Amino acid sequence: MWIVELTFTEDPERLAARPAHRELLTALHEAGTVRMAGPLADDSGVLSR
């Protein structure tokens, strides 16, 4: 098992990459590689498993 925690920044490149990132996460979830992912309650980052 692995867990990834990311911290968000205000970098505009992060926002531009978001649609492609979400598509990749969807594909990984459908393949069973990513079991769950989502933002932290304060929207400062995400946690994926």
C-alpha distance matrix in Angstrom:
0.0 3.8 6.9 10.3 13.6 16.8 20.4 23.2 26.5 29.8 29.8 31.4 29.5 26.3 28.1 29.5 26.1 24.7 25.9 24.4 21.1 21.1 22.1 19.3 16.7 18.7 18.6 14.8 14.6 17.3 15.6 12.5 10.4 10.2 10.2 12.1 13.8 16.9 19.3 19.7 22.7 24.9 24.0 23.3 19.9 16.9 13.3 10.8 7.5
3.8 0.0 3.8 6.7 10.1 13.3 16.8 19.7 22.9 26.3 26.3 28.0 26.1 22.9 24.9 26.4 23.1 21.9 23.5 22.1 18.6 19.0 20.4 17.5 15.0 17.6 17.8 14.1 14.3 17.5 16.1 13.4 10.5 9.6 10.4 11.4 12.1 14.9 16.9 17.2 20.6 22.4 21.2 20.2 16.8 13.9 10.6 8.4 6.1
6.9 3.8 0.0 3.8 6.7 10.1 13.5 16.4 19.8 23.1 23.5 25.4 23.8 20.4 22.3 24.2 21.2 19.7 21.7 20.7 17.0 17.3 19.3 16.8 14.0 16.8 17.7 14.3 14.2 17.8 17.1 14.6 11.8 9.7 10.3 9.9 9.6 11.9 13.5 13.6 17.0 18.6 17.5 16.5 13.2 10.4 7.1 5.7 4.8
10.3 6.7 3.8 0.0 3.8 6.5 10.2 13.0 16.2 19.6 19.8 21.7 20.1 16.8 18.9 20.9 17.9 16.7 19.0 18.1 14.4 15.2 17.6 15.1 12.7 16.0 17.1 14.1 14.4 18.2 17.8 15.9 12.8 10.5 11.8 10.8 9.2 10.8 11.7 12.2 15.9 16.9 15.3 13.9 10.4 8.0 5.7 5.2 6.6
13.6 10.1 6.7 3.8 0.0 3.8 6.9 10.0 13.4 16.8 17.5 19.8 18.8 15.4 17.4 19.9 17.5 16.0 18.9 18.7 14.9 15.6 18.6 16.7 14.3 17.5 19.3 16.6 16.7 20.5 20.7 18.8 16.1 13.2 14.2 12.2 9.7 10.0 9.7 9.4 13.1 13.6 12.2 10.4 7.1 5.7 4.6 6.6 9.1
16.8 13.3 10.1 6.5 3.8 0.0 3.8 6.5 9.7 13.2 13.7 16.1 15.2 11.8 14.0 16.6 14.5 13.3 16.6 16.5 13.0 14.2 17.4 15.9 14.0 17.4 19.2 17.2 17.7 21.3 21.7 20.5 17.7 14.8 16.3 14.0 10.8 10.3 9.2 9.5 13.1 12.8 10.7 8.5 5.2 5.3 6.6 8.6 11.8
20.4 16.8 13.5 10.2 6.9 3.8 0.0 3.8 6.8 10.3 11.6 14.4 14.3 11.1 13.2 16.2 15.0 13.9 17.5 18.1 14.9 16.1 19.5 18.5 16.8 20.0 22.2 20.5 20.8 24.5 25.1 24.0 21.3 18.4 19.6 16.9 13.5 12.1 9.8 9.5 12.4 11.0 9.1 5.9 4.2 6.8 9.2 12.0 15.3
23.2 19.7 16.4 13.0 10.0 6.5 3.8 0.0 3.8 6.9 8.4 10.9 11.4 8.2 9.9 13.2 12.6 11.5 15.3 16.3 13.6 14.8 18.4 18.0 16.7 19.6 22.0 20.9 21.4 24.7 25.8 25.1 22.6 19.6 21.0 18.1 14.4 12.4 9.8 10.3 12.8 10.9 8.1 5.6 5.0 8.0 11.3 13.8 17.4
26.5 22.9 19.8 16.2 13.4 9.7 6.8 3.8 0.0 3.8 5.4 8.7 9.7 7.7 9.5 12.6 12.8 12.6 16.4 17.5 15.4 17.1 20.4 20.1 19.4 22.4 24.6 23.8 24.5 27.7 28.7 28.3 25.8 22.9 24.5 21.8 18.0 16.0 13.3 13.7 15.7 13.2 10.6 8.1 8.6 11.8 15.1 17.4 21.0
29.8 26.3 23.1 19.6 16.8 13.2 10.3 6.9 3.8 0.0 3.8 6.3 8.7 7.6 8.3 11.3 12.6 12.6 16.2 17.8 16.4 17.8 21.0 21.4 21.0 23.6 25.9 25.6 26.4 29.3 30.6 30.5 28.2 25.3 26.9 24.0 20.2 17.9 15.2 15.9 17.3 14.6 11.9 10.3 11.4 14.4 18.0 20.2 23.9
29.8 26.3 23.5 19.8 17.5 13.7 11.6 8.4 5.4 3.8 0.0 3.8 5.4 5.6 7.2 9.2 10.5 11.5 15.0 16.0 15.0 17.2 19.9 20.1 20.3 23.0 24.9 24.8 26.0 28.8 29.8 30.0 27.5 25.1 27.2 24.6 20.9 19.2 17.0 18.2 20.1 17.7 14.7 13.1 13.2 15.7 19.0 20.7 24.3
31.4 28.0 25.4 21.7 19.8 16.1 14.4 10.9 8.7 6.3 3.8 0.0 3.8 5.3 5.3 6.3 8.8 10.1 13.0 14.3 14.2 16.1 18.6 19.3 19.9 22.2 24.1 24.5 25.8 28.2 29.5 30.1 27.9 25.6 27.7 25.2 21.6 19.8 17.9 19.7 21.5 19.4 16.0 15.2 15.3 17.3 20.7 22.0 25.6
29.5 26.1 23.8 20.1 18.8 15.2 14.3 11.4 9.7 8.7 5.4 3.8 0.0 3.8 5.4 5.0 6.2 8.7 11.4 11.9 11.9 14.5 16.5 16.7 17.8 20.3 21.7 22.1 23.8 26.1 27.0 27.9 25.5 23.5 26.0 24.0 20.5 19.4 18.1 20.2 22.5 20.9 17.3 16.3 15.5 16.9 19.9 20.6 24.0
26.3 22.9 20.4 16.8 15.4 11.8 11.1 8.2 7.7 7.6 5.6 5.3 3.8 0.0 3.8 5.5 5.3 6.3 9.9 10.6 9.5 11.8 14.4 14.6 15.0 17.7 19.4 19.5 20.9 23.4 24.5 25.0 22.7 20.4 22.7 20.4 16.9 15.6 14.4 16.5 19.0 17.6 14.0 13.1 11.9 13.1 16.2 17.0 20.5
28.1 24.9 22.3 18.9 17.4 14.0 13.2 9.9 9.5 8.3 7.2 5.3 5.4 3.8 0.0 3.8 5.4 5.2 8.1 10.1 9.8 11.1 13.7 14.8 15.3 17.2 19.4 20.0 21.0 23.3 24.9 25.6 23.7 21.2 23.2 20.7 17.2 15.5 14.1 16.7 18.6 17.3 13.5 13.6 12.9 14.0 17.3 18.2 21.7
29.5 26.4 24.2 20.9 19.9 16.6 16.2 13.2 12.6 11.3 9.2 6.3 5.0 5.5 3.8 0.0 3.8 5.6 7.2 8.5 9.5 11.4 13.0 14.2 15.6 17.3 18.9 20.0 21.5 23.3 24.7 25.9 24.1 22.1 24.5 22.4 19.1 18.0 17.2 20.0 22.1 21.0 17.2 17.3 16.2 16.9 19.9 20.1 23.4
26.1 23.1 21.2 17.9 17.5 14.5 15.0 12.6 12.8 12.6 10.5 8.8 6.2 5.3 5.4 3.8 0.0 3.8 5.8 5.7 6.2 8.8 10.3 10.8 12.3 14.5 15.8 16.6 18.3 20.3 21.3 22.6 20.5 18.8 21.4 19.6 16.6 16.1 15.9 18.9 21.4 20.8 17.0 16.9 15.0 15.1 17.5 17.3 20.4
24.7 21.9 19.7 16.7 16.0 13.3 13.9 11.5 12.6 12.6 11.5 10.1 8.7 6.3 5.2 5.6 3.8 0.0 3.9 5.6 4.9 6.1 8.6 9.8 10.4 12.2 14.3 15.1 16.1 18.2 19.8 20.7 19.1 16.8 19.0 16.8 13.7 12.8 12.8 16.0 18.4 18.1 14.3 14.9 13.0 12.6 15.2 15.1 18.3
25.9 23.5 21.7 19.0 18.9 16.6 17.5 15.3 16.4 16.2 15.0 13.0 11.4 9.9 8.1 7.2 5.8 3.9 0.0 3.8 5.4 5.2 6.3 8.7 10.0 10.7 12.6 14.4 15.3 16.7 18.6 20.0 18.9 17.0 19.1 17.4 14.8 14.3 15.0 18.5 20.6 20.8 17.1 18.2 16.2 15.3 17.5 16.8 19.6
24.4 22.1 20.7 18.1 18.7 16.5 18.1 16.3 17.5 17.8 16.0 14.3 11.9 10.6 10.1 8.5 5.7 5.6 3.8 0.0 3.8 5.5 5.1 6.3 8.7 9.9 10.7 12.4 14.2 15.4 16.7 18.5 17.0 15.7 18.4 17.3 15.1 15.4 16.6 20.1 22.7 23.0 19.2 19.8 17.3 16.1 17.7 16.4 18.8
21.1 18.6 17.0 14.4 14.9 13.0 14.9 13.6 15.4 16.4 15.0 14.2 11.9 9.5 9.8 9.5 6.2 4.9 5.4 3.8 0.0 3.8 5.4 5.1 6.2 8.6 10.0 10.5 12.2 14.3 15.3 16.4 14.6 12.8 15.5 14.2 11.7 12.3 13.5 16.9 19.8 20.2 16.6 16.9 14.1 12.6 14.0 12.7 15.3
21.1 19.0 17.3 15.2 15.6 14.2 16.1 14.8 17.1 17.8 17.2 16.1 14.5 11.8 11.1 11.4 8.8 6.1 5.2 5.5 3.8 0.0 3.8 5.4 5.0 6.1 8.6 9.8 10.3 12.2 14.2 15.1 14.1 11.9 13.9 12.3 10.1 10.4 12.2 15.8 18.3 19.3 15.8 17.0 14.3 12.3 13.6 12.2 14.7
22.1 20.4 19.3 17.6 18.6 17.4 19.5 18.4 20.4 21.0 19.9 18.6 16.5 14.4 13.7 13.0 10.3 8.6 6.3 5.1 5.4 3.8 0.0 3.8 5.5 5.1 6.3 8.7 9.9 10.6 12.4 14.3 13.7 12.4 14.7 14.0 12.6 13.6 15.8 19.5 22.0 23.1 19.6 20.8 18.0 15.8 16.7 14.7 16.4
19.3 17.5 16.8 15.1 16.7 15.9 18.5 18.0 20.1 21.4 20.1 19.3 16.7 14.6 14.8 14.2 10.8 9.8 8.7 6.3 5.1 5.4 3.8 0.0 3.8 5.4 5.1 6.1 8.5 9.9 10.6 12.3 10.9 10.1 13.1 12.9 11.8 13.6 16.0 19.4 22.3 23.5 20.1 20.7 17.5 15.1 15.4 12.9 14.3
16.7 15.0 14.0 12.7 14.3 14.0 16.8 16.7 19.4 21.0 20.3 19.9 17.8 15.0 15.3 15.6 12.3 10.4 10.0 8.7 6.2 5.0 5.5 3.8 0.0 3.8 5.4 5.0 6.0 8.5 9.7 10.4 9.1 7.2 9.8 9.2 8.1 10.2 13.0 16.3 19.3 20.8 17.8 18.6 15.2 12.3 12.2 9.6 11.0
18.7 17.6 16.8 16.0 17.5 17.4 20.0 19.6 22.4 23.6 23.0 22.2 20.3 17.7 17.2 17.3 14.5 12.2 10.7 9.9 8.6 6.1 5.1 5.4 3.8 0.0 3.8 5.5 5.1 6.2 8.6 9.8 10.0 8.5 10.2 9.9 9.7 11.7 14.8 18.2 20.7 22.6 19.6 21.0 18.0 15.0 14.8 12.1 13.1
18.6 17.8 17.7 17.1 19.3 19.2 22.2 22.0 24.6 25.9 24.9 24.1 21.7 19.4 19.4 18.9 15.8 14.3 12.6 10.7 10.0 8.6 6.3 5.1 5.4 3.8 0.0 3.8 5.4 5.1 6.2 8.7 8.7 8.8 11.2 12.0 12.4 14.9 18.0 21.4 24.1 25.9 22.9 24.0 20.6 17.6 17.1 14.0 14.3
14.8 14.1 14.3 14.1 16.6 17.2 20.5 20.9 23.8 25.6 24.8 24.5 22.1 19.5 20.0 20.0 16.6 15.1 14.4 12.4 10.5 9.8 8.7 6.1 5.0 5.5 3.8 0.0 3.8 5.5 5.1 6.2 5.1 5.4 8.4 9.9 10.6 13.7 16.9 19.9 22.9 24.8 22.1 22.7 19.2 15.9 14.7 11.3 11.0
14.6 14.3 14.2 14.4 16.7 17.7 20.8 21.4 24.5 26.4 26.0 25.8 23.8 20.9 21.0 21.5 18.3 16.1 15.3 14.2 12.2 10.3 9.9 8.5 6.0 5.1 5.4 3.8 0.0 3.8 5.4 5.0 5.7 4.6 5.9 7.3 8.9 12.0 15.6 18.5 21.1 23.5 21.1 22.2 18.9 15.3 13.9 10.5 10.0
17.3 17.5 17.8 18.2 20.5 21.3 24.5 24.7 27.7 29.3 28.8 28.2 26.1 23.4 23.3 23.3 20.3 18.2 16.7 15.4 14.3 12.2 10.6 9.9 8.5 6.2 5.1 5.5 3.8 0.0 3.8 5.4 7.7 8.0 8.8 10.6 12.5 15.3 18.9 21.9 24.3 26.8 24.3 25.7 22.4 19.0 17.6 14.3 13.5
15.6 16.1 17.1 17.8 20.7 21.7 25.1 25.8 28.7 30.6 29.8 29.5 27.0 24.5 24.9 24.7 21.3 19.8 18.6 16.7 15.3 14.2 12.4 10.6 9.7 8.6 6.2 5.1 5.4 3.8 0.0 3.8 5.6 7.7 9.3 12.0 14.0 17.3 20.9 23.6 26.4 28.8 26.3 27.2 23.6 20.2 18.5 14.8 13.5
12.5 13.4 14.6 15.9 18.8 20.5 24.0 25.1 28.3 30.5 30.0 30.1 27.9 25.0 25.6 25.9 22.6 20.7 20.0 18.5 16.4 15.1 14.3 12.3 10.4 9.8 8.7 6.2 5.0 5.4 3.8 0.0 3.8 5.7 6.3 9.6 12.2 15.8 19.4 21.8 24.5 27.1 25.0 25.9 22.3 18.7 16.4 12.7 10.7
10.4 10.5 11.8 12.8 16.1 17.7 21.3 22.6 25.8 28.2 27.5 27.9 25.5 22.7 23.7 24.1 20.5 19.1 18.9 17.0 14.6 14.1 13.7 10.9 9.1 10.0 8.7 5.1 5.7 7.7 5.6 3.8 0.0 3.8 6.3 9.3 11.2 14.8 18.2 20.4 23.5 25.8 23.6 23.9 20.2 16.7 14.4 10.6 8.7
10.2 9.6 9.7 10.5 13.2 14.8 18.4 19.6 22.9 25.3 25.1 25.6 23.5 20.4 21.2 22.1 18.8 16.8 17.0 15.7 12.8 11.9 12.4 10.1 7.2 8.5 8.8 5.4 4.6 8.0 7.7 5.7 3.8 0.0 3.8 5.7 7.4 11.1 14.5 16.7 19.8 22.1 19.9 20.4 16.8 13.2 11.0 7.2 5.9
10.2 10.4 10.3 11.8 14.2 16.3 19.6 21.0 24.5 26.9 27.2 27.7 26.0 22.7 23.2 24.5 21.4 19.0 19.1 18.4 15.5 13.9 14.7 13.1 9.8 10.2 11.2 8.4 5.9 8.8 9.3 6.3 6.3 3.8 0.0 3.8 7.1 10.7 14.2 16.1 18.7 21.5 19.9 20.8 17.5 13.7 11.0 7.7 5.6
12.1 11.4 9.9 10.8 12.2 14.0 16.9 18.1 21.8 24.0 24.6 25.2 24.0 20.4 20.7 22.4 19.6 16.8 17.4 17.3 14.2 12.3 14.0 12.9 9.2 9.9 12.0 9.9 7.3 10.6 12.0 9.6 9.3 5.7 3.8 0.0 3.8 7.0 10.6 12.6 15.0 17.9 16.3 17.5 14.3 10.6 8.3 5.8 5.4
13.8 12.1 9.6 9.2 9.7 10.8 13.5 14.4 18.0 20.2 20.9 21.6 20.5 16.9 17.2 19.1 16.6 13.7 14.8 15.1 11.7 10.1 12.6 11.8 8.1 9.7 12.4 10.6 8.9 12.5 14.0 12.2 11.2 7.4 7.1 3.8 0.0 3.8 7.3 9.7 12.5 14.9 12.9 14.0 10.8 7.1 5.7 4.1 6.3
16.9 14.9 11.9 10.8 10.0 10.3 12.1 12.4 16.0 17.9 19.2 19.8 19.4 15.6 15.5 18.0 16.1 12.8 14.3 15.4 12.3 10.4 13.6 13.6 10.2 11.7 14.9 13.7 12.0 15.3 17.3 15.8 14.8 11.1 10.7 7.0 3.8 0.0 3.8 6.7 9.2 11.5 9.5 11.1 8.6 5.4 5.8 6.6 9.4
19.3 16.9 13.5 11.7 9.7 9.2 9.8 9.8 13.3 15.2 17.0 17.9 18.1 14.4 14.1 17.2 15.9 12.8 15.0 16.6 13.5 12.2 15.8 16.0 13.0 14.8 18.0 16.9 15.6 18.9 20.9 19.4 18.2 14.5 14.2 10.6 7.3 3.8 0.0 3.8 6.4 8.0 5.7 7.6 5.7 4.1 6.4 8.9 12.1
19.7 17.2 13.6 12.2 9.4 9.5 9.5 10.3 13.7 15.9 18.2 19.7 20.2 16.5 16.7 20.0 18.9 16.0 18.5 20.1 16.9 15.8 19.5 19.4 16.3 18.2 21.4 19.9 18.5 21.9 23.6 21.8 20.4 16.7 16.1 12.6 9.7 6.7 3.8 0.0 3.8 5.5 5.1 6.3 5.6 5.2 6.8 10.2 13.1
22.7 20.6 17.0 15.9 13.1 13.1 12.4 12.8 15.7 17.3 20.1 21.5 22.5 19.0 18.6 22.1 21.4 18.4 20.6 22.7 19.8 18.3 22.0 22.3 19.3 20.7 24.1 22.9 21.1 24.3 26.4 24.5 23.5 19.8 18.7 15.0 12.5 9.2 6.4 3.8 0.0 3.8 5.5 7.8 8.7 8.9 10.5 13.7 16.3
24.9 22.4 18.6 16.9 13.6 12.8 11.0 10.9 13.2 14.6 17.7 19.4 20.9 17.6 17.3 21.0 20.8 18.1 20.8 23.0 20.2 19.3 23.1 23.5 20.8 22.6 25.9 24.8 23.5 26.8 28.8 27.1 25.8 22.1 21.5 17.9 14.9 11.5 8.0 5.5 3.8 0.0 3.8 5.4 7.9 9.8 12.1 15.6 18.6
24.0 21.2 17.5 15.3 12.2 10.7 9.1 8.1 10.6 11.9 14.7 16.0 17.3 14.0 13.5 17.2 17.0 14.3 17.1 19.2 16.6 15.8 19.6 20.1 17.8 19.6 22.9 22.1 21.1 24.3 26.3 25.0 23.6 19.9 19.9 16.3 12.9 9.5 5.7 5.1 5.5 3.8 0.0 3.8 5.5 7.5 10.7 13.9 17.2
23.3 20.2 16.5 13.9 10.4 8.5 5.9 5.6 8.1 10.3 13.1 15.2 16.3 13.1 13.6 17.3 16.9 14.9 18.2 19.8 16.9 17.0 20.8 20.7 18.6 21.0 24.0 22.7 22.2 25.7 27.2 25.9 23.9 20.4 20.8 17.5 14.0 11.1 7.6 6.3 7.8 5.4 3.8 0.0 3.8 7.3 10.4 13.8 17.3
19.9 16.8 13.2 10.4 7.1 5.2 4.2 5.0 8.6 11.4 13.2 15.3 15.5 11.9 12.9 16.2 15.0 13.0 16.2 17.3 14.1 14.3 18.0 17.5 15.2 18.0 20.6 19.2 18.9 22.4 23.6 22.3 20.2 16.8 17.5 14.3 10.8 8.6 5.7 5.6 8.7 7.9 5.5 3.8 0.0 3.8 7.1 10.3 13.8
16.9 13.9 10.4 8.0 5.7 5.3 6.8 8.0 11.8 14.4 15.7 17.3 16.9 13.1 14.0 16.9 15.1 12.6 15.3 16.1 12.6 12.3 15.8 15.1 12.3 15.0 17.6 15.9 15.3 19.0 20.2 18.7 16.7 13.2 13.7 10.6 7.1 5.4 4.1 5.2 8.9 9.8 7.5 7.3 3.8 0.0 3.8 6.6 10.2
13.3 10.6 7.1 5.7 4.6 6.6 9.2 11.3 15.1 18.0 19.0 20.7 19.9 16.2 17.3 19.9 17.5 15.2 17.5 17.7 14.0 13.6 16.7 15.4 12.2 14.8 17.1 14.7 13.9 17.6 18.5 16.4 14.4 11.0 11.0 8.3 5.7 5.8 6.4 6.8 10.5 12.1 10.7 10.4 7.1 3.8 0.0 3.8 6.9
10.8 8.4 5.7 5.2 6.6 8.6 12.0 13.8 17.4 20.2 20.7 22.0 20.6 17.0 18.2 20.1 17.3 15.1 16.8 16.4 12.7 12.2 14.7 12.9 9.6 12.1 14.0 11.3 10.5 14.3 14.8 12.7 10.6 7.2 7.7 5.8 4.1 6.6 8.9 10.2 13.7 15.6 13.9 13.8 10.3 6.6 3.8 0.0 3.8
7.5 6.1 4.8 6.6 9.1 11.8 15.3 17.4 21.0 23.9 24.3 25.6 24.0 20.5 21.7 23.4 20.4 18.3 19.6 18.8 15.3 14.7 16.4 14.3 11.0 13.1 14.3 11.0 10.0 13.5 13.5 10.7 8.7 5.9 5.6 5.4 6.3 9.4 12.1 13.1 16.3 18.6 17.2 17.3 13.8 10.2 6.9 3.8 0.0
